[in-house]
Every structure is written in structure tokens, then in C-alpha cells.
Amino acid sequence: MSRTLKNQVLTMIHLLQRANRTLKISLKARPVHETEILQMLSACQETAVAIGNKFEKVYGEDTESVHKLEDYCECLYQLSSVLTDSKKSRELLAQLTRQLRELHILIGSQISDKWEALFLPYQSSMWSSMEKIWDILSADENFDTCFVPIPYYERNIDGTFGKYSYEGANFPDDVPVTYYENYDLQDHWPDLIFTFDLYNQDNSAYSIDPRFYSQILKESAEILIYVSSLTPEDLLSNSQKVMEESLYFCNTENLFHIKRVFVQSENIRQIYLDTLVKKWGQTIGESWTQKILCVDSFHPEMLL
């Protein structure tokens, strides 16, 4: 579970705790407004079920957290049937309060507080551009890494999708590949996503699967990172290609989606920075000096 998802769940638990305090006040009122209280209990149950569904998708059904949430829902149901019995309702409310306190402690202490880093390559030829980052993060105890190659399509003359390609089997055997249909962004909410395509729908030659366009990824991650596959050799043999990509980066809306950029050499980095200054001015260009970084000097602290 990512830090982002963990914090979302803890926030939902906090909302349930606030609802409990409201229930305590409502149950003391005379007369008891049963309709309003039942609506609140129903809302609490929906929230608990939503939390339970998240845990089941990530960890499976047979977890302590899921069982505690089931007990909490059962207690909500029992409370709904004794609203006018002050003694029983008070006892059940105290039980709900205790259950939520235990659940908050359980999630806070037992659920991993690691950063979940998702890598989304699409061509195996890009492996060399990400290998160092992957090796460092997958060996770091503060990170959970997930490697999910995604499909891409050649475009027909009319812009529609043509040939489908998936290269998940072409990456090194020691890299654990997760099939893209088995990874749901909304279930995991990764903290960091490494993307290797900036073009989205704008490339006339090919397109990655639209589910992984940067504007979609930005809605599912705290930090979106672009890793350029351009090599120092590209700069020597085809400097125009490097310049064109830097120009595209500076002109695209992706500029506002990306939090970090990793390039393969200091020279390529400088081209990006110079292009940003020419396009957007000195102030914005200088603001990217700490965001455009070299893979060779990669360290996890650069991500945060």
C-alpha cells in the first residue's frame, strides 16, 4: 500500500471517528431523530465498506483490518435497531469508538509506510535509461517498486490505432514484471510514477495505451516523473532529435503534470533548461534547475 493510499484510509477513519462524536450527541437528544441517525449510520457503513474494498484489492480478504471493518459494520447494524434504547445504544456507541481507535492504530502501525514507485515502460529498448533508477529504488527498504510494461499501438494514416505491441516478456529475467491488466491505478494510488512517454495522443506514429497518458497518471499519483530515453550518443549523432524533444516538452501541457525529469547526460539537461528559458522566461527556466536531473547522479532524495 502506498503512503498516499494509507493516508487516504486514515483520513476516512478520522471521518468515521468524527461521525461517532456526532452520533453521541444525536443519541442524547430528545426526541431521538431516528431518520437522521439512520442516514448517518448508512453513510458510515458505506465509508467502511469502501475502506474494506481497498484493503481486499491490495491485501486480499483475510486480513485483520478487513475483519475489524466487518465487525464495525455489524455494530452499526445493531445500533440501528436500538436507537430508542439509551442503554444499549450507549454501549454500542462505545464499542464503535473502541473499534475505530483499534483500527486507526492497526493501520498506522502495521501497514507499510513505504513509498510505492510504479515504472511504466513500453519498449524494452528503454531499459538502459531506467535501469539505474530501478536498481537503486528496488534495493531501498523505504520503497516498494512495481514494474508494469504497458502496451502501445502503431497509428494508421487516419490516426486510428493499428498494430498492438506489448514487450513485457522482453525485459531482463531478474525484473519482476506485473501484467498491466493486473495493476489498477485507483486501487494502488502509487506515490511515484515513472513514465517514459510525453506525447500522449499527439504522436502521429504511435501511441501508448490511453489509460496511461500523463493527464490520467497525474490524477493517480503524488509525483509524476518523466525519464528520457535519449542518450549521449543521440546528442552526438542527431542533436536535432534532442532539440525537438526538448521543444516538445516545453510546449506541451505535460510540463504542468511532471514534477521531475531525468535525462541521460548533463549536456542534454542543459538543452532542456535553455529551451525552457527561451520559451517561458528566466524565472520559470530557473525554477526547473532542481527538477531536471541526471540519471548518473540519481539518489532517492531527488524524488521528494
N, C-alpha and C positions, 0 to 999 in steps of 0.2 A: 504494500500500500504506500502510495506517495505521501509526502508531507502535506501536499495540497489537499488530497482526499481525507487524510487523517484530520486536518484542521476543519474541513467541511463537516465531518461527522461530529467532532467535538462541539462545533457551533450548533448543530442540530440538537445534541444532548443538552446544551445550555438552554436552548429554546424550550425544550421539554421541562427543564427544571423551573424556568420562569412560569410556564403554564401551570405547573404544580402549585406554585405560590398563589397564582390567581384562583385555582380551584379551591384552595384552602379558604380564601376569603369568600368565594361564592357559596361554598357549602355551609358557611356560618350565617349567611343571610337568611332572613325570614320575611316572606316565604322563600323557599328554595326555588329558583328559576330553572326548572329541570331541562327545558328545551335548550337554553343557552349552555348549560353544563354538558348536556349530551353532545352538542355540536363541538364543544371544546375537547371532549373525550375522543370523539371521532377524529378530530384533527391530530390529536396526539398519537392515535393509533396509526394514522396514515404516515406520520413522520417516522414512527418506529419501524413500520414495515419498509419504508424507503431505506432506512439505515440498514435493516436486516438484508434487504436485497443487494445492497452494495457489498456487504460482507460476504454473502453467499457467492457472488460472482467472482470475488477476488480470492477468498479462502475456502469456499465450499460451505455446505450446510452444517456440518457437525463441528461447530466451534463454540467456545464458551460464550462469546459475545452474542451470537445468534440465539443461543438458548436463553440468555438473560433477557434479550429483547422479546422473546416469545413469552417468558414469564411476565414481563411488564405489560404486554398486550392482554394477557389473561387477567391480570389485576385490573386493568382499565375496564374490561368487560364486567368483572364482578362489581366494580364501583358503580357502573351504570345502572345496576339493578337494585341498589340500596341507597339511593340518593336521599331519601327521606328518613333513613335510619342514621341518626347522627353518630352513634357509637361505632357502627360497622363502617360507615363512610370515613370516619376519622382514622380508624385502624388501617383501612385500605390505602388511604392517602399517605399515611406514614410509611406503609410498605412500598408504595410507588416512589416516594422520596428516597428511601434506602436503596431501592433497585437502581435508580438513576445515578446516585452517588457511587455505587459499586461499579456501574458500567463506565462512568467517566474515569474512574481510577484504572479500570481494566484497560481501556483503550489507551489512556495516557502512558501507562507503564509497560504494557505487553506488546502493543502494536509498534512495529519498527518505525523509527524516526529518520530513516534514510531518505536521501534524495533519489527519486526514480528518474532515470535517464533513458529516454527512448531514442534509438537510432533508426532512421528511415531511409536507407539507401535504396536505389532502384537498379543500378547497374553494378555488377561485380567489379568492373574496372575501376570503380571509385574506392575500392578497399584501401588502397595505399594512402588516400587522402585522410581517411578516418582512423587508420589502424592505431596510431599512437594515442589518440584520444580514447579510443575503446580500451586499449590495453591498460591505460592508467586508471580509468574510471572503474573498469570491471575488477581491478585488483584493490580498489579503495573500499574499506569497510563502511564508509559513510554513504556509499551509493549502491543502489540496485540498478543494474543495467539490463536493457531488453533490446534485442536486435531483431528488427522486423522489416525485412526487404519487402518493398511494395511493387506492384505491377506498373507497367507503363505501356503506352499504345503509340504506334506509328499513326500519323494523321493521313487521311485521304486528301485528295486535291481539294475537295469541298470543305475540308476542316473537320469532318467526322472522324471518329475513331476507327482505325483499321486493325492491323496486326497486334495481338496481345502478347506481351512478353513478361515473364516472371523468372528471375535469376536466383531465387533463394537457394537452389542446390549448388550454385557456383562459388559460394563463399568458402573460406577455409573451414576444415572439419572441426577445428577447435573453437569455432564461434557458434554458440547455441542459437540457432535460427528459430524464431517464432513465426508461424504462418500468419499472414496479415489478417485473414478472416477470423483468427482466434484471439485477436487483440482489439478490444473495444476502448477507444479513447475515453468515452464517457464513463466507463467502468473504472478505469485506472487513474485518470487525471494526472498524467506524468508531470513532474516538476520541470523537467527539461526535455525538449525535443530537438534532436539534431536533424535538420533537413538538408537535402543536397540538390534541391531544385527550387529555383526562384521564379521560373517562367509561368507557372500555373497554366492558365488557358491561353497564354499569349504566344507560345511557341508554335510555329506553323508546321514543324517537322514531327514533333511527338508531344505527348502529354503523360504525366504521371496520373494515376487514378485520382479523379477529382475529390475523393474523400480525404485526400492528403494535401490539398492545396494549402498554401500558408495561411490564408484567411480563416480556414477551418481549424488548422492546428493551433492558431493563436487563441481560439476560444477554449482550447482544452489543455493549455499548458501555461505555467507561470512564466517560463523563459523559453523563447524560440531562438534557436541558433542555426545559422547558415554556415556550412562548411564547403568551401570552394574546392573543386577538384582540379582547378588549373595548377599546373606545375611550373617550376622554374624553367623547364625545357620549353613549355608553351610560350613563355615570355621571350625566349631566345629565338624560337622558330616561327612564332606567329604572334607578335606583340599586338597586332590589330585585334586578335581574338580576345586578348586580355583587356584591351581598352574598351571593346564593345560590351563585354560583360560588366565592367565597372560602370559604364554609362547606363546600361540597363538597370543595374542595381540602384543607381542614383535617381532614376526616373520612375521607378515602379513604386506602387503602393506598398510593396513588401518592405520598403525602407522603414515603414512605421510599424511593421509586425515584428521585425527582427530585433533582438536585444544584443546579440553578439555575432560577429563574423570571424571565422578562422580561415586564413589563407596560408598558402604553402611557402611563402618567402617574404622577406622584408621589402623587396622591390615591388612585389605585387601589392602588398599592404600600402605602400606609398602611392601607387597608382590609384587605388581606391580613395585614399584620403585626398589626393589632389583633385580627383574628379568631383568629390563631394563639395570641396571648397568652391570649385568653378560653378557648380550647379546651384548650391544653396547658400554660399557665402562663408566667410571665415568663421563666424560663430558656430554655425551648425557643423561645419567641417571639423573644427577643433573638438567639438563635443564627441566626435566619433573616434578620437585617438585612443580612448580606453575601451572602445567596443570592437574595433577591427584589430585582430591579434594574429600572431603567427603560431602555427601548429608546433613548430620546432621548440617553442618555449612554453608549451602548454602546461598549465597547472590547474587543478580543480578550483582553486580560489578565483581564477579568472572568470568563472561562470557566474559567480554570485555578486 
